[in-house]
Amino acid sequence: MPSEAERSRGGRRRPGPVIAILTGMLVMTSVAGCRPRAPQVEFANRRYSAALRTAANTKSPTRLARAKELIDRGHAAGVIGPEEYESYLAIIDLAEAGRWEAAEREALQFRRDQRR
């Protein structure tokens, strides 16, 4: 026999916590893979992300400055496109802010994204 609450809803039961948990899991799974990927770059340009990763890995401001100079020259020469350049600048900004581990992760992810 339906309860008073069920009769007020036309005899239907509420989905309950199981549906809420499954919906939450679906949303979390979808969101986890929504990170924007780095732009695809020329094979020769992979040296820029390698230079950034090395600078971040060694936490070397000198290497970071050299990598930035190399990237700026490549951009000025038209070898590095605007989207690629912005990606490199984001990594440089992390390192300059002292977030070396995050910069290294981003540089590594940039390189991984080239394999796709």
C-alpha positions as CSV (number, residue, x, y, z in Angstrom):
1,M,0.0,0.0,0.0
2,P,1.5,3.4,-1.0
3,S,2.4,5.9,1.8
4,E,0.9,9.3,2.1
5,A,3.9,10.9,0.4
6,E,3.7,8.4,-2.5
7,R,-0.1,9.1,-3.0
8,S,0.6,12.8,-3.1
9,R,3.0,12.2,-6.0
10,G,0.6,10.0,-7.9
11,G,2.0,6.8,-6.5
12,R,5.5,7.3,-7.8
13,R,8.6,6.8,-5.6
14,R,11.4,9.3,-5.6
15,P,14.5,8.0,-7.3
16,G,16.5,8.1,-4.1
17,P,20.2,8.4,-3.3
18,V,21.3,5.7,-5.7
19,I,20.3,7.8,-8.7
20,A,22.0,10.9,-7.2
21,I,25.2,9.0,-6.6
22,L,25.2,7.5,-10.2
23,T,24.5,10.9,-11.7
24,G,27.4,12.4,-9.6
25,M,29.8,9.7,-10.8
26,L,28.8,10.3,-14.4
27,V,29.3,14.1,-14.1
28,M,32.7,13.6,-12.4
29,T,33.9,11.1,-15.0
30,S,32.9,13.5,-17.8
31,V,34.5,16.6,-16.2
32,A,37.8,14.8,-15.5
33,G,38.5,14.4,-19.2
34,C,37.6,18.0,-20.2
35,R,41.1,19.5,-20.0
36,P,41.9,21.5,-23.1
37,R,44.8,19.9,-25.1
38,A,47.8,21.8,-26.2
39,P,48.0,22.8,-29.8
40,Q,49.7,20.4,-32.2
41,V,53.1,21.8,-33.1
42,E,55.8,21.0,-35.7
43,F,58.2,18.3,-34.7
44,A,61.1,20.7,-34.6
45,N,59.2,22.9,-32.2
46,R,59.1,20.3,-29.5
47,R,62.5,21.5,-28.4
48,Y,60.8,24.5,-26.8
49,S,58.6,22.5,-24.5
50,A,61.7,20.3,-23.7
51,A,63.6,23.5,-22.8
52,L,60.8,24.6,-20.5
53,R,60.5,21.2,-18.8
54,T,64.3,21.1,-18.2
55,A,64.2,24.6,-16.7
56,A,61.2,23.7,-14.5
57,N,62.7,20.3,-13.5
58,T,66.0,21.9,-12.4
59,K,64.2,25.0,-11.0
60,S,66.8,27.1,-12.8
61,P,65.9,30.7,-13.4
62,T,68.9,30.9,-15.8
63,R,67.6,28.0,-17.9
64,L,64.1,29.5,-17.8
65,A,65.4,32.8,-19.1
66,R,67.2,31.0,-21.9
67,A,64.1,29.0,-22.8
68,K,62.0,32.2,-22.8
69,E,64.5,34.0,-25.0
70,L,64.6,31.0,-27.4
71,I,60.8,30.9,-27.5
72,D,60.5,34.7,-28.1
73,R,63.0,34.5,-31.0
74,G,61.0,31.6,-32.5
75,H,57.8,33.6,-32.2
76,A,59.3,36.7,-33.7
77,A,60.6,34.6,-36.6
78,G,57.2,33.2,-37.2
79,V,58.3,29.6,-36.3
80,I,55.9,29.5,-33.3
81,G,52.3,30.3,-33.9
82,P,50.2,32.4,-31.5
83,E,48.3,29.5,-29.8
84,E,51.6,27.6,-29.3
85,Y,53.3,30.8,-28.0
86,E,50.5,31.4,-25.5
87,S,50.9,27.8,-24.2
88,Y,54.6,28.3,-23.6
89,L,53.9,31.7,-21.9
90,A,51.5,30.0,-19.5
91,I,54.2,27.5,-18.5
92,I,56.8,30.3,-18.2
93,D,54.3,32.3,-15.9
94,L,54.0,29.3,-13.6
95,A,57.8,28.9,-13.3
96,E,58.3,32.7,-12.8
97,A,55.7,32.6,-10.0
98,G,57.8,29.9,-8.3
99,R,55.4,27.1,-9.2
100,W,58.1,24.9,-10.6
101,E,56.3,21.6,-10.2
102,A,53.2,22.9,-11.9
103,A,55.3,24.3,-14.7
104,E,57.0,21.0,-15.2
105,R,53.7,19.1,-15.2
106,E,52.3,21.5,-17.8
107,A,55.4,21.2,-20.0
108,L,55.3,17.4,-19.8
109,Q,51.6,17.4,-20.6
110,F,52.2,19.7,-23.5
111,R,54.7,17.1,-24.9
112,R,52.2,14.2,-24.2
113,D,49.5,16.1,-26.1
114,Q,51.7,16.0,-29.1
115,R,51.4,12.2,-29.4
116,R,47.6,12.4,-30.0
